[in-house]
């Protein structure tokens, strides 16, 4: 199963030297993969988390539903073996501005709050990714507060 996921990301996340618009889509796919990793970190992917991921993918990244569903299906197939976040966070680090990184962390918090329960593993993963993409702690907390406030309005 892991080999299917690796093959998918090798085919879809290799940056091209030719077309900037293709690179942008590949980076967006990396962000969606991080959101999927977050959704499954508590051992269950809730339908409300999937709904938020689809909304974010459509609104922020304009990724078509077929690609999102393919990524979700592959993530669900993955066994308990851990995967490296480096291939995703490296793309974000080298291509995203500080504001875009903040938006990614905000999106992660929205997914974490989607099911009404903040799991300690979700918070840990968001903190880890935040550190890996060099988001200052104050921005990490600001994103958490903003997502929590938005979630309570729903």
N, C-alpha and C positions, 0 to 999 in steps of 0.2 A: 504494500500500500504506500509506503513512504516513497518508493521509486516513482509511482505515478505522480505524486505531488511534486517531487523534485523535477521530474520531466516537464510537468506543466509550467513550473516557474522558470525553468531554464529556457523554455520556448517563449514564454510571455514576458519575462522580466529582464532579458538581456538588452542592454541599451545599445541602440543603433548609432553609428557615427554619421548617419545620413539625414534622418528626418526628425526634427525637434518635436513634432506633434506625436510621433510614435514613442519617443522617450517620455513625454508627458503622460501618455496613457499607461506606460509600463510603471512609472512611479506611482500613479494613482492605483494601479493594481496592487502594488506593494503596500500601500496604505490600507486597502480593503483587506488584504491578507492579515495585516496587524489587527484590524478590527475583528476578524474571524478568530484569530488566536485568542483575543481577549474574551470573546463570547464563549469559547470552549474551555477556558482555563478552570472554570468551576465544575467541570465534568458533565455539563449539560448546556446545550444551546437552546435557549428559550425562544419561542416564536416572536415575542416582543423585541428581543435582541436582533433577530433576523430582520424584522420590520424596520427597525432603526437603521441597520446596516444598509438595507436596500434604499431607504430614503436618503441617507447620506451619500451613497454612491450615485444615486440619480441627481440629487440637487448639487452637490459639491463637485463631483468628479465627472458627471455625465457619462458614466459607464453603463453600457446596455445590460439589461436584465439577464440575457443569456450568459454573459461572461461572469456576472455576479453569482448566478446559480451554479455555474461550473466550479467556481472557487469554493462556494459553500459546500457543494457535494464532495469535493476533494478533501476539504478540512474535516468533514464528518467521517470520511473513510479512515482518516489517519488514526493509527493506534496510539497507545500511550507513550510511544517513544517521543522524546523531546526533539524539537527542531530549532535550528539557530535563527535568531532574529536578525543577525548581522546583515544578511543579504537585503533585508527590507530597510533596516535603519540606516544602512550605508547609503542607499538610494535617497532616502529622505534627507539625510545630513548633507549630502553633496549638492542637492538640487532644490531644497526648500529654504525659503526665507524664515526668519524668526516668527513672523506672523503666521505663516503656513504651518510651521511646526506646532504653534499654539493651537491652531484650528484642528490639527490632527489629535492632539491631546484632549481638546474639548470634545471631539467626536468620540474618542475612547471613553470618556466619562459618560457621555450620553448613552452609549451602549451598556456600560456597567450599571447605570441607573434604570435601564429600560424595563427590567423585570421586577423592579421595586425592592430589590435586595442588593446591597453592595457586599460582595464576597471579599474576604481578605486577600484571596489570590488575584482577584481582579485589580484591587488597589495596588498590590505588589507589582503586577505586570505593567500597569500604567506608570508607576513610579520608575520601574526599570527602563521602560522605553523612553520615558521623559529624560532620564539621565543619559541614555545612549544617544539621544538626538540633541542633547545640550539645551534642554528647556530649563530655565532657572526655576528653583523651587517655588518662588513667589508666583510665577506664571502657572506652574503645576497646580497650586492651591486655588488660584483665581479661576482656572478652567473647571476645577472640581466644584467650586461654589456656583459658577454660572450654570453648569449642567444640572446641578442639584436644584437650583432655583427654577430652571426651565422645566425640570421633571415634576416639581411640585405643582406647577401651573396646569399641567396636563390633566 
